[in-house]
Every structure is written in structure tokens, then in C-alpha cells.
Amino acid sequence: MTGQNPVFIPGPTNIPDRLRYAMSIQSMDHRAPDFVELLSPVLADLKKVFKTRTGQVISFPGSGTGGWEAAITNTLSPGDKVLVARFGMFSHRWIDLCQRHNLDVEVIECEWGTGAPADLYGQRLAADKDHQIKAVLVTHNETATGVRSDIGAVRKAMDETDHPAMLYVDCVSSLASMDFRMDEWGVDLAVSGSQKGFMLATGMAIVGVSQKALAACETATCPRCYFDFRDMAGANAKGGYPYTPPLQIMYGLRESLDMLFEEGLDNVFARHYRIAEGVREAVRAWGLRLCAKSPDLYSDTVSAVYVPDGFDSNVLTDHAFDVYGVSFGIGLGEMANRAFRIGHLGSMTDVMALSGIAAIEMAMKDLDYPIEPGAGVAAAQNYYRATARRPQLQAA
Ligand SMILES: *Cc1c(COP(=O)(O)O)cnc(C)c1O
């Protein structure tokens, strides 16, 4: 029975009923005067999620990839040099997008499973005496390997070399699930989308833009039209949209922001950490290995898990889907056939996570993986029991 089980892919994520209902609306006129009452507070509240006071949020119909393209084309010109580390499929795809826009891409090759190398970024920037590098690109949460990078450390490396390049961060699979601090980290462009931490349908690219990045639009010459920040910001300032907005998603976003603020962002992050820890306990109990090389890199939104030698992770994820009706992330790029991914972000509880752990465990057992039946579930149960918030006992 498809649709009954939660998905364990790192986007699109499970959509809570409350948000499905919120997105179920009749068409309305986006040129009518009341559209602004929806749009303006949503844009203002999104700033709280990005943690920016000085920046602005610009959204487009699209997905995260459209957000990348918008960030690049609005602020750079063909031939501009950008510095970027490749350590997974998403950082790789961002590099590809830059190359296709004829940017001069300087790539720092890193082993997959590692994170953004702040020291190497610092060295390349220090060597760039005449400031050819216009942009530094970092993937905050590499969804292919389950690695979270330290954006503050990259900013520090940039500051230490006094380099004027702008900082572009892909936070598609981290925003609204793990802590993100646009202003504190001096991020100029922060790219996200509707279908991950915001728990919504796919359809909106959401980009945090600093004043410096907005100013760069005036001189950047990469061709753009649909994704032009100036058209969008100009229309938004008057309470409108330059073309037809994805209204259903906008209504969903209103409700999603309400849900996030009701829970409290810090509680949202703590919930993701706790759920992820339970998953990691299960991986340990199976005797399997995470792609992320060290605990400081562990992502709280997705865990990529190597399968033992001689096994094919695609066979495993296919089996879990065919037999148990549960979707897990497949291995991407270098991780293809070698690792599967458990997405645990957005609308997720410990109990939901347990069902995913149990399902993949059954699939592994069916395929004769050398694991102890129930070991992963038991380990996660123990962790969740030990860390559950229990109601205060009434004094007799
Ligand atoms: C999901 C994701 C994207 C964007 O993908 P879309 O399918 O275009 O939304 C980009 N970067 C990361 C890290 C992601 O997880």
C-alpha cells in the first residue's frame, strides 16, 4: 500500500497532514490586493529561519537547483572565478552548474565522506593575491554522504585572509532542520527549497540574499530573466510577484513556518539530532559504517551507510521498496551501489525512525546481510528510551 508508509529519503520529505490541508486551496488572484497579506509575512518570517536581519529572502517557483542557478546568475559574470570543494554528488552538481554558466571554477577535490576543508579554502584564498576569486561555494549538508560542514570555519578562513569574495552556501537539506546562521556566518547567498526541512511539496526555491549580493546584481552579466532577483525583489516590495506564484506552496509555507515556530527552532534542531543519534546507534549495532568520516561531520538530516563488501546497496533499496513499500535514498555518484541513505528530516519522530530502521533491517536480513536480527532496532530503542522526555510524575 504505497503512500501509507513514511519515506526515508532526504527529500522530498514526509508532508504532515496539517501542511497537506494548508496546501489544498482554491486558486486565488495573485494580483488581488489581499495577496500581499500572505506574501509579506511569509518573506519576513523566512528571514528568522535563515537567521538574517540584514539580508532578504527571495523565492522562485522551482526547486533547490533553480535556487543555485538564481544565486549564480544574479551575482556573477561569465569568466568569474569561483572556489568550491567537491565532496559529494550535490557539491559536484553545483560545480557542473557553474561550469555550464561559463564560470572559471577552481575545484578543491576532497575525499567523499569529508566536509568543507576550511584550511584549504583559506590557503587558496591567501594565494589569490589579486582577488580573482569572486565567490566561495560550500555545501552545508552534503546529502549524498550525510556530511555537515562547518560554515563558520570557512567564514573565519575568508576573514583571516581578508578576502572580499562572497560566500555562497547550499543549505537545501539543512535549513529548518539543523542550525543555520546566515548573518553570523557572513553568508551572502543561502540556497534552499520547499521540499526538505519545510516539509512541503516541491516547487519553490528559497534563497537568502545579503545586501552585498543584491548590490552585485547591478554589475553581474550572466544571462537571467525568470530568476532575476531585481524583478522578483521589485515586485515583492510592492506586495506582488512578477509572474504566477506557486500559491499552494505559499499557503503551505505560511503553515510550515507556524509549525516550526510553535515547536521552536532550537527544539526542531534538537529533535533532528536525537532522531539522527538513534539511527547512528542502529548503524553501529549492525556493524556497518557511515560514509561521514568522523562524528563532527555527522549530518542530523541524512545518514549514508556503506553496505558490506559483496553487497549492492541498490538491490537493498529496491528490495525494501518492493517488499515493504518503504523508500530509502540510493547511493549517488561515487556511493552508487555502495551505500544507502536514511533520510530523517522534516516531519519525523523517533517512532517513525524506528519503523524505517526496522524496515531496512528486514530487507538486509532477507538479503543475508551479516547482521543480528533486531540489533539496530534495539539499539535505537535504547537510545530513544534513554533520551525521551517523560512527563513529570505527580507527587502523591
Ligand atoms: C535536494 C538538494 C538540492 C536540490 O535539489 P532539487 O531537487 O533541485 O531541490 C541541492 N543541494 C542539496 C544538498 C540537496 O540536498
The ligand as a Tripos MOL2 file, in Angstrom:
@<TRIPOS>MOLECULE
LIG
   15    15     1     0     0
SMALL
NO_CHARGES

@<TRIPOS>ATOM
      1 C1         17.9820   18.3440   -2.5620 C.3       1 LIG1
      2 C2         19.2320   19.0960   -2.6710 C.ar      1 LIG1
      3 C3         19.4510   20.0630   -3.6780 C.ar      1 LIG1
      4 C4         18.4730   20.4960   -4.6970 C.3       1 LIG1
      5 O1         17.7780   19.5840   -5.3200 O.3       1 LIG1
      6 P1         16.3870   19.8840   -6.0230 P.3       1 LIG1
      7 O2         15.9800   18.5210   -6.4010 O.co2     1 LIG1
      8 O3         16.6280   20.7750   -7.1590 O.co2     1 LIG1
      9 O4         15.5000   20.5370   -4.9900 O.co2     1 LIG1
     10 C5         20.6320   20.7460   -3.6640 C.ar      1 LIG1
     11 N1         21.5590   20.5300   -2.7420 N.ar      1 LIG1
     12 C6         21.3910   19.6380   -1.7490 C.ar      1 LIG1
     13 C7         22.4570   19.4950   -0.7330 C.3       1 LIG1
     14 C8         20.2240   18.8950   -1.6840 C.ar      1 LIG1
     15 O5         20.0580   18.0100   -0.6960 O.3       1 LIG1
@<TRIPOS>BOND
     1     1     2 1
     2     2     3 ar
     3     2    14 ar
     4     3     4 1
     5     3    10 ar
     6     4     5 1
     7     5     6 1
     8     6     7 2
     9     6     8 1
    10     6     9 1
    11    10    11 ar
    12    11    12 ar
    13    12    13 1
    14    12    14 ar
    15    14    15 1
@<TRIPOS>SUBSTRUCTURE
     1 LIG1         1 GROUP 0 **** ****
